[in-house]
Amino acid sequence: MILDKDEWIKACLAEAGLDAFLLKLPENVLYLTGYWPCYGWSTCLYPSNGEPILLLPDFEASFAEGCSVKDVRLLEKGDLSSATVKTLKEVVSEKGLSLHRIGIEGSFETISVAHMGGEIHVPTTGFFESTRKVLPNVTLVDATQILHKMRSIKGPSDVEGLKRVSEVALRGLSAALERVQEGIKECEVAAAVEAEVYGTAIGLRGIRRARAYAFVMSGPNSANAYWPFNISSERKLRRGDLVLIELNTLVDGYWSDLTRIWTCGSPSQRQEEIYEAVYGAFVGAVRSVKEGVKASHLLETSEKHLKDHGLGNYFYPFLGHGIGVGLHEPIPRLTPESRDVFKAGMVHTVEPGVYIKDFGGVRIEDVVLVKKDGWTNLSETKYALDEV
């Protein structure tokens, strides 16, 4: 793992031939500074030669306390966009920064939700044009790809954030187990999970903001859990159902992504057999994790295991994704075409599953930290196919 995050960030700047990052997306500001903006009005200028500068509205100042940036500038009240570029010009002049190429968030296609889940303020052409006017000698360069690469390596503060969100997510799973019973609606179980996270996480280990997005799929509905989105329906749980929960949890800007599977009543022999096969695929994949291993190797390992158990036709060829300040980080990606190679400090999901129409879906998903000589499971629990 990269122990000095400042060195890693500046190494990424040097690799891209950039004099600084100028970033506004809350997820990127969080990665650079340890401060998770509430809305998207904040800006971080991170020069390759010098200390980073954080510009933010005064009403968010308390949320930036304890971040890694020493130079914090509060923006003038009023038009925050104008105040940002005005302050940016003043900072560059005051610091005597020699800036020619600045990396920006030019082509992020997926943006992580901020604290204001309904809306998020994002950098657009207007901001970039205003920046060019106050810094006329600067070229703005799309740094999206180098930012994704940079974010794939987690520092100690990132790992701590991921551990905290995993701890909260496990509380949500416990709440689900308590509510799963015959006759309850999928959406009612999901609501109980989300309420548990929101109601108990705030204040835990200094947590200030937390949300959960729970999706409960029972019986034949669980066969659709491989979709890129999931939905909890009004369907009532029935005895004999498989009950799958996909739980995305957000705590102070860091994400957890877990899946567990239970049965409503005693599992059938077929349910137990499939579960054990998926669990074997999960264990085999996780045990393969260490620095230098190809991400695609894990998928190959899981797929072979499931084929050996006669389930190859029901396996969706996707085993996981990076995770951190974004729910789905593009590096590493555990797919057949992936060329990613694990490096110490990467964090990703491992989520083998099989999905059988009219029978149901079975998936186990955890979040794993890559180490030089192995892995750490950040979200480990017991994995028995619990009867509830």
N, C-alpha and C positions, 0 to 999 in steps of 0.2 A: 504494500500500500504506500502511496505517496504521503509522507508524513508532513511535509511542508507544502501546504496548499498554494501559498503565494508563489513559490518556485514553480509549481506545476502550471498555474495559470500563465505565468510569464513565459514559460517554455512553450506553451501553446500559442501565445502571441508571437514569439520569435519564429516558430515553425511556419506560421501563416504570413510572416513579414508585415506584421501590424504594429503600430505604435501605441495602440490602446483599444480597449473595448468600450463602446458606449451602448449600454443595455438598459431596457425599460421593462421587459416582461418580468412579472414578479418571480417566476421560477428561476430566471437567470440572475436576477438581483439576489435572490436567496442563496444560490450556489456561490456567488462571488463574495457575499458579505455576511451571511448568517441572518440577515433581516428579510422577512417575508412581507412585502408591501400588501396593504389591504385592498388596493384598487388597481394600481398600475400607473399612478402619477409620479412615482419615484424614478430616479435615474442614477445609474452608477457609471462613472468614468474611471476605468481601470487602466492606467498607463503602464507601458512596459518598463519605464524608468521612473520610478517614483511611487508614492503611496496612493491608493484608491481614494476617490472622493464620492460621497453619497449626497445626492440632492433629494429632499423629500418635503412634503407639506408639513407644516407645524403640527397639524392634528394627528399625524402618524408618528410623531417623535418618540412617544413612549414605547412604541413597538420596535423601534430601532435600538433601544437601550441594550447594551451587552453584545452588539454585533461587532464584527472584527474590524470595522472601519473607524479610524480615529477622526478623520476629517469629514464631519457631517454638516451640511449647509441646509438650513431651513429656507424654503422658498417663500417669497413675498405672497401675501394674501391677494386674491383676485384671480386673474387669468393664469392658471398654473402652467400652461404651455408656454406662454410668453416669458413667465418668470424662470422657467427651466432653461431656455436658450440664453436668456440674459445672464443668468448665474453661471452657466457653462462658459460663456465668453469671458466673464470676469475671472473664473477659476483658472482657465488656460493662461490668461495674461499674468495673473498673480503668481502662478507657479512657474512661469517661464517654460511651459511644456512645448517641446518641438514635435508637433503632430503633423504627419503627412497622410498616413493611411490609418483609418479608424474602422474597426470591425463592428458591424451592426447586425441586428436580427432581421435580415432582409427577406427570408423566405421560410419562416416557421409555418408549417402547414397545420400542426397540431399545437394548441396552446393549453397549458394546464390551468384549471380553474383557480381563481384567486379566492380570497376570503369573501368577496362579494360575488357569490356564485352566479347571480343573475346577469351580471355585466362585468366586463373587464376592459380597462383602458389599454389599448395597444398602440405601439408606434406605427405611424402611417406616413404616407408621402409628405403630409403637411409638416410633421416633425422633422423629417429628414431635410426638406427644403429649407426650413427655418435654421437648421443646424449649418447647412452649407452657407447661408447668408452671413452668419456670425463667425464662421470659420472658413473663409473663402479659399484658403490654401490647402484645405483638407479634402482627401478623397474618401468617401464612405464606401466600404467594401462589405459585401454580404459575407458574414462569418458563420452562417448557420451550421455548416458541416463541421467546422473546427469547434464550435460550441458544443455540438452533440458529442464529439470525441472527448472534449475536455470534461463534460459532465459525466461521462461513463466511468471516470475514476473518482471514487469517494474518499474524502479526507476524514479524519476522526470526528469532526463535528457532524458531517453527513451521516456517518455510521451511527452516531448517537441519536440523531433525529430519526433514523430508520428503526432503531431499536425501540424508541418510544412509541412510534406509531404501531409497530408490531404488538407491543404490550397492550395498547388500547384495542387493536383489532381482535386480539384473543378474548378480551372482555365481551366484545360483540358476539363472538362465536358462542361463548358460554350462555349469553342471553338467548341466542337462537335455540340452543339445546333445551333450555328451560321451557320454551314456548311450543316446540314441535309436539303436536299431539293430533290425534284423529279429530277432524271436524274444523280445525282452525284454517283460515285462509292463508295462502302464500303471502299475500300483501300484509297481513297482520303480523306474521312472523318477521318479515322484513322491517316493518315499522318499529317493532320492539327492539330489534338490533340497533337501528339508527338512533332511537331514543336513548338506549343504554350508552352508546358512545358519546352522544352529545351531552347527556345528563351527568355522566360520571367522569369524563376525561378532563374537563376544564378544572385546572388547579392541580391535577395529578402531575407530579414531577415538574412543576412550572409550566405546564401546558396552558396556552391562552386561547387557542382556536382548534376546534376539532369537528369533523363531520364524517359520516359514514354513508355509503351508498350500497345498500344490501339488495340482493336479487335472489329470491327463493323460487326454485322450480321443482315441482313434485311430479311423481309418476311419469307419464309420457312426456310431460313438458320438459323434463330434465334432459331429454334427448336433443333438445335444441340449445343446450348450454355452450356449444362450440361456436355459436353465432358471435359476431364482433360486438353485439350488444345483448343484454339480457333483460327480462321483464318479469316482475312478480305479478301474477294474475289473481283473479278472485277465486280460483279453484281451491276447494277445500281438500285438505290432506285426508287420504284414505289409508286404512290399514293395509300393509303390504307395499306401500309406496316407497320408492327411493326418494329422498329429499336432499337436493343439492343446493348449497348456498354459495354464491359468488359474492365476496365482500371486499369492496374497495374502501379504504379508510384514509382520511387526510388529517394529519396533525401538524400544525404549524408549518405547513408547506411541504411536508414529506409524506410519501404514499406507501401504503401496504396493499397487497393484492393476494387474497387467500381464497381457496375453495375447499370446502369440506362436504362429505356425503354421509348421510345417515339413512336409516329405514324407520318407517312408522310401523312399529310392531316388530316381530321377529323376522330377520332376513331369511329369504329363501336360499336354498343351496346354490342356485344359479347366481343370485345376487352376491353371495359370499365368494364364489369362484371368480366372478368378474372383478370384484373389489380387490381380492388378493393379487390378481394379475396386474391391475393398475398400480397397486401399492408396490409390487415388485419392480415395475417399470420406473416408478418414482425413485425408489431406493437406488436402483442401478444407475440412474442418471445422476443423482446427487453425489454418489460416491465417485463419479468420474470427474467431478469439478476440481480443478486446480489451475494455476497459472500455466499457460502454454498449450492447453487443450483447446481444440477447435470447438466452437459452440455447436456446430452441426453434429459433432460426434455424440453429444448427449441425445439428440433426437434419434440418431441411428440406433443407439443403445436401447432406448425405450421402444422404438418401433419393432426391433428384432424380438424383444421380450414379448411384446403383445402378439406378434405374428406366431411365435412359438406356442402361444396359448390359444391360437385360433381366433384372434380378435383383430387381425391386421386390417380387415375390411371396414372396421368401425373406428379406426384411429385417424384423427385429423392431423395432418402433417405440420404441426406447430407445437413447440414445447415450451416456449417462454420468450421473455423480452426483458430488456433493462428496466430498472425502476429507480426512482430517487425523488428529485423535485418534480418529476413528471410521472404520471401513472404508467405510461408506455414510452420508455426511452428507447430510441432506435438502436442503441449499442449497449450490450450485445443482443443479437437477435438469434433465437434458437430455431432456425428453419433449414430446410434442405439446401437452399441456395446461399446461406450465410457464409461469409468469409471471415467472420469475426473470430478472433483468438482471445481466450480469457487472459486478463491481466489482473494482478493483485489489486484489490480496491474496487473491482467491478461488483455490482449487485444486480441480480436478475431473478426472475421467477423460474420455477420448474413445475410444469403443470400437465403431465400426461393424462389422457382421458380416452374413453371409448363412448360412443354415442349410438344407440341402437333404437331405431324407430319402433314405437309402441311398447318398448321395454323401459327405456330410460337412459340416462347418461351417468357415468361415474368418472369423477375427476378429483385429483388431489393436487393442491397448489400451495407452494411455500415460497418464501423469499430467501435467497442464498447469497452470502458474501464470499467472493473469490479470494483465496489466500495463496501465497506462494506454494504451499505444500498441501493444500486441501481447501476446505470450505468451513463456513459457519452458517448454520441454519438460524435465521433471525426470527423465525416464527414457529418453531417446532412445538407440537403438542402430541398427545397420543393419537394414534391413527386407526384404532379399531373401528369396524363398521358398527357403530353404536346402535343399539335398539332403543328407541325413544318413544 
